[in-house]
Amino acid sequence: MPYLSIETNVALTEAQQKALVESASRFIVEKLKKPQSYTMISYSGAKRFLFSGNEEPAAFVELRAINLPVNNCGELSSEICALIEKHCRIKPDRIFINFSDVPANLWGYNKTTFG
């Protein structure tokens, strides 16, 4: 049920993509205390981004989850930025993150919802 989507204009090799999504998945499982079996991570690179008037490396990240710890989004932001910086070499001031706490009844899975 946690979904972390990473969109960027930085192209990564297959090995780098694998390392990023695996690190991101471990991070989400640890920080949100959610089962690995429900955690989804996506990476989409080499997109065309214009951010702050230029096309320097940038990323847009979305984290959606049921019972997202909204009081910890500042800490999550810092740690997600560090993860993206490490794997994609994008400066934190070039990363936007959108956090969404999704009600369980609005999250579908396996022909039903979680709520």
N, C-alpha and C positions, 0 to 999 in steps of 0.2 A: 503493500500500500504506500510506502514512501516512494516518491518518484523524483529523481534528480535529473534534470535535463541541462546539458551544457552545449550551448551554441557559440561558435567562435569563428573568427576569420583566420585562425591558425590551423594549418594542415599538419597532422601528426601521422607518423608511420603506423602501420598496423600494430607493431609491438608497443609503441607509445600510447596508442588508443587503448589497448588491452590493459596496460599498466594504469592508465588514468581511470578507466571504469572500474577496475578491480579495487583500486585504492579508494575511490569514491564510494563504492558499495560497502567496504569495510568501515569507512567513516560513518556512513548513514546508520548501519546496523549498530555500531558502538554508541553513537551520540543520541540516536532516537530510540534505542533499545527496542528495535523492531526485528522480526524474524527475517533472516536472509531470504527465505522462500517467498516473501512478499515484496522484496525490495527490487526496484527497477532503476537502472541508470542508462541514460542515453548520451551519446556524444555526436555532434554534427559539426564538422570542421570545414574550413576553406570556404565559408560563406562570405558574401560581400557585406561588410559592416562599415557604416559611416557613423562614428561616434565622436562627439565634440569637434566636429568639422574635419576629421581626418580618418584615414583608414589604417592607423597603427593597430597592432594586435589588441583585440578587445574580446569580451565575452558577455553573453547574457545567460544567466543561470536561473532556473526555476526549481524550487524545492516545494513539493506538495506532499502533505501527509495528513492522516487522521490523527488528531490530538498532537499537532505540532506544538512544541514547547515555545509559545510565542514570546514568553519572557526571556528566552535565551537566543533570540534571533541575532542580537548583536554579536554574541560569542560564535554562533554558527556562521555568521557572515565573515568574521575574521578567519575562521578555520577553513571555510570554503575558498576564500580568496587565497589563502596560503596553499591549498591543494592545487588550485588552478595555476597559480604562479609557478609552483614547482614543476608541474607536468606540461604546461603550455607556454611558460615564460611570458605571462601576461601580468603587467603591474596591477596591483589591487585598485588603483584609481581608474582602471580601464575595465572594471568588472561591475556589472549591475546584477543584483540578485533579487528575485521576486519570491517571497514566502507566502504560501497559501495553506491555511488550516482548513481542511476539507471535512465537512460533516460526514459521518460514517454512512448515512443513508444516501449520500450523493457520490459514493465511490463503489462502482460496480466491479464484480469479479465472479467468475465461474457461475454465470447465469443468475446472480443475485447481487445484493449489496452487503456491505459490512454492518449496516445499521438496521 
